[in-house]
Amino acid sequence: MPRLFIGMRLPGTYRQQLSPLIKSISELTDTSINWSRPTTWHLTLKFLGETDEARIPAIQNALSAIDFPAFTMRAGAAGAFPDAKRPKTLWLGLDQGAKESAALARVIEDKLYAVSIPREKKRFRPHLTLGRVRKPRIADRKAVLDRAADHDWPPFSVNGFTLWQSILPPAAGGAYLSLEMAKGENAC
């Protein structure tokens, strides 16, 4: 069964700036972290997980019915889940577009619930994952998060989202296959 999620693509400028940022952050810690790869960096709106292929057309139809106004998004502050004292995921929050991303995630939840996809139990928290901590040993968590937050991210326009299939071959480190792009009303 394909492993699916819905997310927003990030512009090339973000993907190009990720590697230097990660290199800079890596110099501050010896913690074992699986860093996000620039080619697959995105903002997840809804994780579907293992999905029966017979359900994909209904999911695609539900998503294609979503129309939303374009909005501006910009990365900003850094943080960690569940918190900075016990980091499992390092992330960037949004200085712009957090409310709009949350509203879009709610619309997606509603449309997919109508085709029998369960709602998320956790509250949606828009973020861009920088990396997943394998062994939490960050000596100076504040320095790592401050360095990530100090990066100056440009604003960009969001006018669509993508239904992706996550492919996780162990040797390749994973990849994403775009199944569909849904456009907003102000799409180019």
N, C-alpha and C positions, 0 to 999 in steps of 0.2 A: 504494500500500500504506500502511495506517495505521502511524504511528510510535507505539509503545506503551511504557509503563513502569508499574511498580507502586510505589506510595508511600503514605505516611501523610499524611492531612490534618492540618493544624495548626489549633488552636482560634482562634476569632475574636479573642481577646485577643492572640495572637501576630501575626495579620495586621494588627490595628489598631496595634500597637506598631512594626511594621517601618518604615513611612514616616518617623516621627520619628527613629528610630535611623539610618536611611540619611541623612537630612538632616544629622544631627549628625556622622556620619562623613564625609560629603561636604565639610564645612567644613574638614576637616583635610588635604585633598589636592586636587590639580588633575589627578589621574590620570583617564583615560577609563575608566569602569567601566559595564558593563551591570548595573544593580541588579535584584535579584529584585523582582517585583511582588507586593504583598500578596495579590491575588486568586488567584495561582497558587503561593504559597509552600508547600512540602511537604518531606518527607524521602523521598528515593528509596531504595527497597529493591532494585529490580532494573530495569535498563534493557533493554528488548527490541529497540528500534529498529524499523526497517521490517519489518513482519510481514505475511505472506500472510493475507488475510481468512479463508481456509478453515481456518486454524489457530486462530482466535480461540475457537471453541467448546471445543476441547480445552484451551486455556489457561484459559478461564473455569471449566471443570469441575475442572481440577487445583487452581485457586485456591480454589474453593468447598469443597474437601475439607480445607482447612487450618483447624484449630481451635487456638487458643492462649489462655493466660490473659491477661487484661488486665494492663497494667503502667503504671507512672508514668514519664513522660518530662519532662525539663526541660532547656532549652538552657543553655549555660554558656560555657566558654572559647572564644576565637576563634583562628583560625589561617588558613593559606593553603596551597593546593596549587600546585606541588609542595612549596614551602616559603616562608617569609616573605621570603627574599632574592630569590626569583624568583616573585612571586605571579601566578598565572593565575586562581585562584578564591579568593575570601574567604569564610570559612564560620564558623559557630558549631558547636561540639561539643556533646556532651550531658553534663550533670552527673548526670543520672539517666536510665536506660533504654538506655544504650549496649549493655550485654550482652544485654538482652532484644531490642533491635532487631537486633543481629547474629544472635541465635538465630533470629529470625523470618526474616531474610534467608536463612539457611542452609536452613530448611524450604522456603521458596519456591524456592530453587535446586534442591533435591532433587525437589520435586513437578513443576517444569517440565522438569527433565532427563528425568524419566520420560515426558514427551510430546515428547521430542526438541528441547528448547530448550537450546542450549549453556550451560555454566556460565560464570560470569564468570572472567576470568583474573586480575583484580586482587582483592586482599583487600578485603572490605567495610569501609568506615570511615564509621560513621553521622555525618552532618553535615547542617546546614541551610545551603544556599548563600545567601550575602548578595549576591554579585555576581561577575561575570566581568570580569577586567581585560583591557581591549583593548590598552592601551599602558602597560606597567609603568613608571611614573614616580613611584611613591609616595616622597616625600621622607622622611617619617617613618613607616615601616611600623609601628613599635612603638606609636606614638600611635594609629594607625588601629585596630590589633588590640586595644589596651587599651580604647579607647572602646567597641568592639563587645562586649568581654567584661564591661565594667562594668555593662551593662544587667541589670536584675533580672527574669529571666523566671520566671513562675509554673509550678509543676508542673501537669501535666494527665494524664488517663487515656487510654491508647491501648487501644482494643478492636476495632480493625479496620484494614483497608487497602483501597486502591482500585486497580483496573486503569484506567489513564488512556490516552487517546489525546492525543498532543501535536499541536496544530495550529499551524503556524508561518507564518501569513500575514505577509509583510514589513511591510506598513503597520500592522497591529494589534499587532505585537510578540509574537504567539503567544497561545495559549489552551489550556486543557485540557478535554477532554470525558470525563466519568466513564462508563466502560463497565460497571462492576460494583463493588459494595461487598461485601467478604467480612468477616464478623463473627467476633470471638473469643468464647470461651465466656461471658464476663462482659459481653457487649454489652447496651446499654440497649435 
